[in-house]
Amino acid sequence: MSNSDRPEVATTPQIVKEEPIAAGKWLKLENTTYVDPAGNSRVWETVKRTTRQPNAQVDGVGIIAFLKRTLHRDCVVLVKQFRPPLGGYTLEFPAGLIDEGETAEAAALRELKEETGYRGEVVGVTPVTCLDPGLSNCTTQIILVNINGDEVENINPTQQLGDGEFVEVVHLPLDEFQTKLDDLLKKEKLVVDSKVYIFAMGMAQAFFKPRELPVLKQ
């Protein structure tokens, strides 16, 4: 049997070394040398946060917060803010980094209070998820939070923003989330976070009756 006739043996990919290229206060850039499944050595440019806590697997949290009020439709709480990397305003879920010694759940409730003024209750937590795996090792957990809008402190919530933070709170009805989101994006020059729009698409499907779901053409 010639070499060309022999089946390729798959290799378990592995990281060989990580060499720093540049670093700032919040981010660092590295050359990641790794072995691919064919056994070839390759180099990948990787962005990492400098803020990940020791022995932690997750950098931060994203918060899907549902505002529930008597005689009102349930709403999703979003935040609008200027993002310098995009040079414009974005529409996102409230989010933030996890502090040292802090759980993902505690970080979510703290960030929600700071960015929106609302006090909520955690009702669900996802596994650790990646954000942009072709660029960075940055990870997050999505925390589901219910907000009792009838509570006194949630009727006229007060934000607790830090220096340099400028956040506008946006409410969109859950049962028309994608429609209202599309309307807002057309009205204002915004870039929507992919997690928000994927959630909107899922909610749109969830509110359809099975017989009304679109049928794919063959």
LINKAKA-V443003 format. One record per backbone hydrogen bond with DSSP energy under -0.5 kcal/mol. NH is the residue of the N-H (numbers start at 1). CO is the residue of the C=O. If there is no record, write none. Layout:
BEGIN
NH_CO + NH_CO
END
This chain:
BEGIN
5_2 + 6_2 + 6_3 + 10_8 + 11_37 + 13_11 + 14_35 + 16_33 + 17_33 + 19_31 + 21_29 + 22_29 + 24_27 + 28_48 + 29_22 + 30_46 + 31_19 + 32_30 + 32_44 + 33_17 + 33_31 + 34_42 + 35_14 + 36_34 + 36_40 + 39_36 + 42_34 + 44_32 + 46_30 + 46_44 + 47_135 + 48_28 + 50_26 + 51_26 + 56_53 + 59_139 + 60_139 + 61_96 + 62_141 + 63_94 + 64_62 + 64_143 + 65_63 + 65_77 + 66_145 + 67_65 + 67_75 + 68_66 + 68_147 + 69_67 + 72_69 + 75_67 + 76_172 + 77_65 + 78_76 + 78_170 + 79_92 + 80_168 + 81_90 + 83_88 + 84_82 + 86_83 + 87_83 + 88_83 + 89_189 + 90_81 + 91_191 + 92_79 + 94_63 + 94_77 + 96_61 + 98_59 + 102_99 + 107_103 + 108_104 + 109_105 + 110_106 + 111_107 + 112_108 + 113_109 + 114_110 + 115_111 + 116_112 + 117_112 + 117_113 + 118_112 + 120_118 + 121_146 + 123_144 + 124_144 + 126_142 + 129_140 + 131_138 + 135_132 + 136_132 + 137_47 + 140_129 + 141_60 + 143_62 + 143_141 + 144_124 + 144_142 + 145_64 + 146_121 + 147_66 + 148_146 + 149_68 + 149_147 + 151_148 + 154_151 + 155_151 + 155_152 + 156_152 + 158_117 + 159_157 + 160_114 + 165_162 + 166_164 + 168_80 + 170_78 + 172_76 + 174_74 + 176_173 + 177_174 + 180_176 + 181_177 + 182_178 + 183_179 + 184_180 + 185_181 + 186_182 + 187_183 + 188_184 + 190_188 + 191_89 + 192_190 + 193_91 + 196_193 + 197_193 + 198_194 + 199_195 + 200_196 + 201_197 + 202_198 + 203_199 + 204_200 + 205_201 + 206_202 + 207_203 + 208_205 + 212_209 + 213_209 + 213_210
END
